[in-house]
Amino acid sequence: MPSPIDHPPTDAAGSTDTEPWGWTRQHTLGIALILTATLVFLAINYARNPWRLDDPLVIVNGQPVALDQQLDPNSAPWPSLARLPHVGETLARRLVAYRQENAAADGIVFHNLDDLEKIGGFGPKTREGLREYLKFPAKPRNPLTP
């Protein structure tokens, strides 16, 4: 008796319903649909936030050199803040709006990283992840000095 592997099932017209490796047309279409959906998802995520800050560590003549790519949340525009990991446009705009509403005479709203907790969306994990990307003023600026 012939084995089913040697002779795939045929319909009345004599055509086979499976590929040589055992996948039906529905299997092939299902995998194609999953791959297409995955590619669309990745493309949308890339389009929403394509930029990231470069690594602040650069090697020059065998020695590490730290580049000044830290942002001051008291003065940085929202597009620059949106490039930070886990921030995005929504949180960046929220930070700038909070900064404008609560601006002090010296222009400093955020004195340290913990001041960001006043803004919704900047939880402990997000703030800790931003530590290497943000800088804060060492001392309050005097508005009378240039």
Secondary structure, DSSP 8 states (H G I E B T S, - for coil): ---TTTS--B-TTS-BSB-TTS-BHHHHHHHHHHHHHHHHHHHHHHHH-------SEEEETTEEEE----B-TTT--HHHHHTSTTTHHHHHHHHHHHHHHT--TTS---SSGGGGGGSTT--HHHHHHHTTTB---SS---TT--
